[in-house]
Amino acid sequence: MKFLRQVFESLRFAWQALRSNLLRTILSLLGVTVGIFSIIAVFTMVDSLENSIRESLSFTGSNTLFVSKWSWDYSEPNYAWWKFFRRPAPSYSEFRFLERNLENAQYIAISDGRGGQTLKHGNNSMTAGVRGITYQYNQISDLPVEKGRYFSPMEEEAARNVVVIGADIAANLFPYEEAVGNYIQIKGLRFQVIGVIERIGTGMFEIGGKPDIRCYIPYLSFSKLFHTKYSEPNISIKGYDRDEKLQELEGELMGLMRTKRGLKPYQEDNFSINRPEAIQNIVETIFSALRGAGLIIALFSLLIGGFGIANIMFVSVKERTNLIGIQKSLGAKTYFILFQFLFEAIFLSLIGGLVGIVLVWLLTFYPQETLNIELSLRNILIGLGVSSTIGLLSGIVPAWIAARMDPVLAIRSK
């Protein structure tokens, strides 16, 4: 109980010392403020970017494998792009073959796209991306239809000229009338609008253009519009939850693709089975490097701030040498003096850290269209932990010197 009371007294002395030298306190914590602001700002921005990109990758769906010409794992050593270049792209006949024979697939779809296409309605026109998809595509990827409907299996198999459009396309081509039921022109052909996708907004990582300026048509209708000889479509397959890590689906898929393409046992695969985790691993590698670089830069600021606090603490010990002697002569314990200066250094650093965290928090109110900046509890705790550690390391030597002073020599000092 006595120990706790003396610790509390040490805290009070430290706080009074900071208040009595307000200008010096403010100047001392600036270095730590800049350092903590740098660290937490970098971590917060990187986390926000990573979250935004992960949300943008929702097009891949969950429990999904992709059959592609190219491998998505660009991080692998000696990436043999020349081999992938010579591979044949997945075809519609291969998609139908897999659709008939796959037993571990819940849904399967083939998709392809073209960007920079001009869409027209009356006197209105705009440039957008056109994507050809098969019926089960909306069961694999997120495609929320707000108005109207999605196309039917019959419309897909008959290659009907129907289209589901993004929210910005509807707003630009049909500013004063209802989009659903109207017609638009794509490469001179009329397509009836049967659905409008709800507004998704802009993400940091969009394949095939922004979702709101993208339209979807049946895959066979897409084949009529564009020369698919030079296309590189993807076949996407959604597995069952019971298939852990989709190992059964991947094995079955590999066997069927090799059978369809007539590959002999000694021949290597001329297709890639990709997982969304490959993109996520690349994202994690990039942002880990960014965090490391930001941390190194911020540590220099913290080092300067730590030296500033240590310097101020040495000055504070020198100024209060006489008071230290009086306290020790009245029976103050060594730890009582030690805690006074140690708490003072930690308070200085913590206040600087809190100011830095508040500055980062203010950044979260800055309006951004593509990036939602969020200050996480984890980053706040990191900031407080780092600033406390800097204060502890900066104050330990001056506090130890003060605690070990001879009371007689301290009282006689001027």
N, C-alpha and C positions, 0 to 999 in steps of 0.2 A: 504493500500500500504506500509506504514511504517512497519507494522507488518510482511508482507511477506519479505520485505528487511532484517529485523532483523533475521527472520527464516533462510533465505539464508546465512547470515553472520554466524549464529550458525553452519550451515552445513559445511561452509568453515573452521571454527575454528576446528571443530571435525575432519575433514579430514586431516588438517595440523598436528593435535596432533597425529593421527595414523601414518602418514608418518615420523614424527620426532622420533618416537620410534618403528622402524620397527621390531626389534628382539622381543620386548615385545608383539607387535601386533600379530606376527606369533605364539608365544607360547600361547597367550591367546585364539586364535581361534581354536587351535588343538582339545580341548575338544568338542566344538560345531561341528567341522568337523566330528569327530568320531561318535557323536550322530546322526547327520543328515544323515551321510552315512549309519549308522545302520538302521535307520527308513526307509529311502527311498529304501535301498537295500532289506529289508524284504518285503516292500509293492510291489516293482517291481517284485521280484521273485515270490511272491504269486500270483500277478495278471497274470504274464506270465504263471505260472503253471495252473492257473484256466482257462485261455483262451485256452491253449493247450489241456486241458482235455475236455473243451466244444467242441472244434473242433473235437476231437477224438470221441465224442459222436454223430457225425453226422449220424452214422449208424442207429440211432433210427428214423430218419426222422422227419418231422413236422406234426402236427395234427394227431398223431398216438397213438393208444392204443394197448396194448399187452396182450394176454391171455396166462397166464403162470401157472405153478404148484406153484411157489414160489412168495411171495410178495416182491417187490423191496424196500419197505419202512422199511429198517432195523432200522430206528430211532424210530419206534413206541415202547412204553413201553411193556415189557413182550412179546417180539416177540416169538410167539408160533411155533417154528420151527418143533416140533414134529407133529403138526397138518398138516403142509405143507408137511412133509415127507411122510405121509400116503395118500396124495392126488394122484389121477390118473393124469398123464401128458396129455396135449392136444393131440388129435389124428388126423390122416388124415381124418377120417370120420367126425369128428366134424368140421374140416376145410371146407370140402365140404358142410356140412349142413349150416354153417354160410355163405358160398359163395352163396348158393342158396336163402337164406332167409333174409339176411341183406338188409335193404332198405336205411340206412343212411351211408353205406360204399362206398367209392369211389374205393378203391383197397383193396385186402386182399391176404395174403400169409402165408404159413407155412414154417418154416426153422429149420434146425438142423445141428449140426456140430461135427466133430471129429478132434482133433489135433494130431500132431505127426505121420502123415501118410507118407509113403515112396512113392514118385513119381519117375518113371523111364522113360527114353527114350534112347535107345541104351546103351552105357556105362555110361551115365550120370544119376545121381540120387540125390535126395534131400528130406529133410523132410519138410512137409508143412501141413497146415490145409485144410480139405475138408468140404465144406458146401453144404448141399442139400437144394434147394430152389424151390419154384413154380414160375410160369411165371411172376406174377405181383410184384415179390420181388423188381425188379429194379425201380418200380414206387413209392416204399415206402422208400427204402434206397438208398444211393448214390452208384451207381455202374457204373462208366463211362468207357465204352468200347472204347479203342483207336484203335485197329486193329480188323478186323473181325466183328463179330456180336454177339448179345445175342441169346439164344436159343428160339425157337418158341413154341407156345402152343401145337402143335402136337408132337414135340420132348419131351416136358414135360409129356404129357399124355401117350405117348407110351414108356416112360422110356428109351429113346435112350441114348447111351453111348457117350454123347457130354459133353464138359467141357470148361468153360471160366476160364483162369488162370491169376494170378497176374504178374506184371512186372518182379519181381525177379525170378519167376519160369521160365518165358520165357527166361530170360538171362542165367540162369544156365543150363537148359535142352536143349536149342537150341542156343548155342553160335555162331554157324556158319551157321545157316539155319533159314528159316522162320518158326515160331511156328504155325501159322494158317494153318490148313490143315494137319498137322502132328498128330502123336498119342503119347499118354503117357500111362503108366500102373499105375493103382491104385488098389492095392490088387490083382494083377494078371490079371485084366481085362483091355482091351484096350479101351481108350476113345479118341475120335477125338477132337483136339483143334479147336474150332470155333471162339474164341475171346480172346483178351489180354486186360486186364484192364490197364488204364494209371497209371503211377507211382504216388503213393499217399504219400509215405514217412512214417516215424515212428512217431506215436503219443505217448502221455503219458498214454493213457488209451485205450487199444485195447482189445476187446472181440473176442476170437477165433483166436488170433494171429495177427501178423502184416498183414496189408491189401495186401502188395506186395508179401507175401508168402502164399497166400490163393487161393484156386480154388473153383469154383462153378459148381455143376452138378444138373440135375433135381432131385426133391425130391424123386420120385419113384425109380430112379436109385440109389440114396443114400440108400433107404430102402433095395434094393437088396444086397448092399455091406455090410451093418452093421446090427447088431441085434437091431432093433428099440424097442424091448421089454423094454430095459433099457434106452431108450432115453428120453430126456425131451425137446421136441421142443417148440418153441413159435409160436403162431399165431399172426401176426401183421395186424392191420386194419387201413387204412388211411381214415379219415373222410372228410367231405366237409367243406369249409371255412365258409359257412353260419351257420354251427352248432357251436354256441358259446361254447367254452370250452368242446366241444364234449359231451355235456350232453345227447343229444338225442341218439347218437351212443352208449354211455356207458349204458344207460337204456335198449335199445333194445338188446345190446350184452348180458347183464346180464340175461334178460328174456329168450333169445334163449338158452344160455348155461345151465340154470337151466332146461329148457324144455328137451333139448337133454340128459341131465344126469338124468332125472327123479327125481329131487329133490322135496320133498314135501314142502309146505309153511313154516312149522316149522323147516325145516332143514337148516343149514347154508351153505353158498357157499363152494364148494370143489375145487375152482379155484380162481385165482387172476386176476383182470383187472388192469394192471399197466400202468402208465404214465411215459414218460421220465423225467418229472419234479421231480419224486421221487429220481432219481439219482442226478439230479442237486441240489436238496435240501441237499442231503448228502454232495455233494462237497462244497456247500456254508457253511455248518456248520463246516466242517473240516477247510476250509481256513479262516473263521472268527476266529476260535480258534488260528490258526497260526498267524494271524495278531495281535490278542490281546497279545499273548506271545511275539512276536517280539517287539511290542510297549512298553511293560513293560521293557524288557531288554534294549532297546534303551533309554528309559527315564532316566535310571540310568546314562548313558553316558552324556545325556543332563544336568542332575542335576549337575554332576561334572563340565561340561563346563560352566554352568551358574554361579556356585560359583567361578570359575576361572576368569570369566569376571567381576563379582562383586568385587572381590579382587583387580584386576588391576584398576578398576575404583576408588576405595577408595584410592589407591596409587596415581593415577593421580590427584585426588582432592587435596591430601596432597601436591603434588609437585607444583601445580598451584594456591595455596591459595593466594599468593601475587598478581598474575596476576588477580585473581578473584576480589580482593580488589580494584585494580586499575580500572578495568572495571566498577565496581559498583560505584566507586567514580566519574567516568566520565559520569554517568547517565544510565548505562546498566540496563535494566529491569530484574526482577526476572526470567521471562520466557526465556529471552535471555541466561542467565547462565544455566538454567535448560535444555534448548534444546541442548546446547553445549555438555554436558556430556551424555544426553540421546541419542542424535544422535551418539555419539562416541560408546556407548555400542551397539546400534542397528547395526551400521556399522560393528563392530567387529563380532557380531553374524551372520549377513548376509553374510559377506565374508566367514566365516567358513562354513555356510550352502551351499553357492555356490560351494565351493571346494568339499564338500561332494557329492553334486548333480553331479558335473563333474566326480568324481570318479565312481559313479554309471553309468553315461552315457558311460564311457569308457568300463564298463563291457558288454554293449550291443554289442560291436564289437567282443567279444569272440565267436568263432564259436561253435555252438551247433547243433547236428543232431536232437535231439528230443525236444529241447526247444528253442523257439524264444523269447529272452529277449527284452522287449520293455519298455522304460521309458516314461510313459504317462504324459501329461500336468497336469493332476490332481495330480500326485505324485510330480511333480516339484513345483506346487503351495503349496502343503502341506509342502514340505521342506522349502520353503521360508517363509511361514506363521509361522511355528513352530520356525524357527531360529529368526525371527523378534520378536516373543513373548518372547522368552528366553532373547534376548537382552533388550527388554523393561523392563521385570521383574528384570533383573540383574542390570540395570542401574538406576532404578527409585529412590532407596534410596540414592546412592552416589550423583546423580544429585540434589535431593531435599536438601541434606545437603549443597552442594555447592551454591545453589540458595538462601539459607536462611542465609548465612554468613553475619556477620557484617562487612562492608567495612573497618572501622578503624582497627578492630582487624586483619582482613585479610591482610591489607597492612603492619602492624607491624610484621607479622609472618615471620619467617626465615626458 
